[in-house]
Amino acid sequence: MDRWRKLNVYVSTGGFLCFIIGLLLVKISPLFFCLAAFGLGIAYKGFKNIYKNVEPPEIEKVTDPYDNSSRRKQKKKKKRK
């Protein structure tokens, strides 16, 4: 859990830095507003995760699709009239 909080802090500060760099580069090209908006969104999401104490996502167990040890249900055949 401690690693998850550190990751959120690093991502949010990186997003904030991206936001500042995007604002500084607006004089070169107005297209850098997109970079600033992207950085602001990342920073917002990271700070929100830190503030709300969001837990890391659960890891789903993936089953092997080629595993033949368990039998799958077969479809019932329709009776012809």
C-alpha positions as a LaTeX table, in Angstrom:
\begin{tabular}{lrrr}
\hline
Residue & $x$ (\AA) & $y$ (\AA) & $z$ (\AA) \\
\hline
Met1 & 0.00 & 0.00 & 0.00 \\
Asp2 & 2.90 & 2.35 & 0.70 \\
Arg3 & 4.18 & 1.86 & $-2.85$ \\
Trp4 & 0.73 & 2.78 & $-4.19$ \\
Arg5 & 0.76 & 6.09 & $-2.29$ \\
Lys6 & 4.29 & 6.88 & $-3.48$ \\
Leu7 & 3.26 & 6.12 & $-7.05$ \\
Asn8 & 0.27 & 8.48 & $-6.74$ \\
Val9 & 2.51 & 11.23 & $-5.36$ \\
Tyr10 & 5.04 & 10.82 & $-8.18$ \\
Val11 & 2.36 & 10.75 & $-10.87$ \\
Ser12 & 0.58 & 13.81 & $-9.50$ \\
Thr13 & 3.78 & 15.86 & $-9.21$ \\
Gly14 & 4.77 & 14.75 & $-12.71$ \\
Gly15 & 1.39 & 15.87 & $-14.01$ \\
Phe16 & 1.78 & 19.21 & $-12.24$ \\
Leu17 & 5.22 & 19.68 & $-13.81$ \\
Cys18 & 3.78 & 18.78 & $-17.21$ \\
Phe19 & 1.10 & 21.42 & $-16.63$ \\
Ile20 & 3.68 & 24.10 & $-15.82$ \\
Ile21 & 5.88 & 23.21 & $-18.79$ \\
Gly22 & 2.84 & 23.30 & $-21.07$ \\
Leu23 & 1.93 & 26.77 & $-19.84$ \\
Leu24 & 5.48 & 28.02 & $-20.35$ \\
Leu25 & 5.57 & 26.72 & $-23.92$ \\
Val26 & 2.24 & 28.31 & $-24.96$ \\
Lys27 & 4.11 & 31.31 & $-26.36$ \\
Ile28 & 5.78 & 29.01 & $-28.90$ \\
Ser29 & 2.58 & 27.33 & $-30.03$ \\
Pro30 & $-0.98$ & 27.39 & $-28.70$ \\
Leu31 & $-1.08$ & 23.62 & $-29.19$ \\
Phe32 & 0.80 & 23.24 & $-25.92$ \\
Phe33 & $-2.48$ & 24.00 & $-24.13$ \\
Cys34 & $-3.30$ & 20.33 & $-24.81$ \\
Leu35 & $-0.15$ & 19.29 & $-22.94$ \\
Ala36 & $-1.07$ & 21.61 & $-20.07$ \\
Ala37 & $-4.62$ & 20.23 & $-19.89$ \\
Phe38 & $-3.32$ & 16.66 & $-19.95$ \\
Gly39 & $-0.88$ & 17.39 & $-17.13$ \\
Leu40 & $-3.60$ & 19.10 & $-15.10$ \\
Gly41 & $-5.88$ & 16.08 & $-15.52$ \\
Ile42 & $-3.17$ & 13.67 & $-14.38$ \\
Ala43 & $-2.34$ & 15.87 & $-11.39$ \\
Tyr44 & $-6.02$ & 16.13 & $-10.44$ \\
Lys45 & $-6.54$ & 12.37 & $-10.63$ \\
Gly46 & $-3.40$ & 11.67 & $-8.58$ \\
Phe47 & $-4.26$ & 14.21 & $-5.87$ \\
Lys48 & $-7.83$ & 12.88 & $-5.73$ \\
Asn49 & $-6.52$ & 9.33 & $-5.21$ \\
Ile50 & $-4.25$ & 10.55 & $-2.41$ \\
Tyr51 & $-7.02$ & 12.59 & $-0.75$ \\
Lys52 & $-9.63$ & 9.82 & $-0.85$ \\
Asn53 & $-7.18$ & 7.02 & 0.10 \\
Val54 & $-8.08$ & 4.96 & $-2.96$ \\
Glu55 & $-6.79$ & 1.39 & $-2.77$ \\
Pro56 & $-4.91$ & $-0.16$ & $-5.67$ \\
Pro57 & $-7.03$ & $-2.11$ & $-8.16$ \\
Glu58 & $-7.49$ & $-5.83$ & $-7.60$ \\
Ile59 & $-5.60$ & $-8.21$ & $-9.85$ \\
Glu60 & $-7.90$ & $-10.63$ & $-11.64$ \\
Lys61 & $-6.84$ & $-14.21$ & $-12.06$ \\
Val62 & $-6.71$ & $-15.07$ & $-15.72$ \\
Thr63 & $-7.49$ & $-18.64$ & $-16.65$ \\
Asp64 & $-5.72$ & $-20.37$ & $-19.48$ \\
Pro65 & $-8.12$ & $-20.56$ & $-22.44$ \\
Tyr66 & $-6.37$ & $-23.70$ & $-23.72$ \\
Asp67 & $-6.73$ & $-25.60$ & $-20.47$ \\
Asn68 & $-8.64$ & $-28.79$ & $-21.27$ \\
Ser69 & $-8.75$ & $-30.18$ & $-17.73$ \\
Ser70 & $-12.20$ & $-28.74$ & $-17.02$ \\
Arg71 & $-15.11$ & $-29.57$ & $-19.27$ \\
Arg72 & $-17.18$ & $-26.74$ & $-20.59$ \\
Lys73 & $-20.93$ & $-26.84$ & $-20.81$ \\
Gln74 & $-22.16$ & $-27.83$ & $-24.22$ \\
Lys75 & $-25.16$ & $-26.23$ & $-25.82$ \\
Lys76 & $-28.29$ & $-28.31$ & $-25.88$ \\
Lys77 & $-29.35$ & $-29.37$ & $-29.33$ \\
Lys78 & $-32.79$ & $-28.33$ & $-30.40$ \\
Lys79 & $-35.24$ & $-31.10$ & $-31.15$ \\
Arg80 & $-36.62$ & $-31.14$ & $-34.65$ \\
Lys81 & $-40.32$ & $-31.44$ & $-35.00$ \\
\hline
\end{tabular}
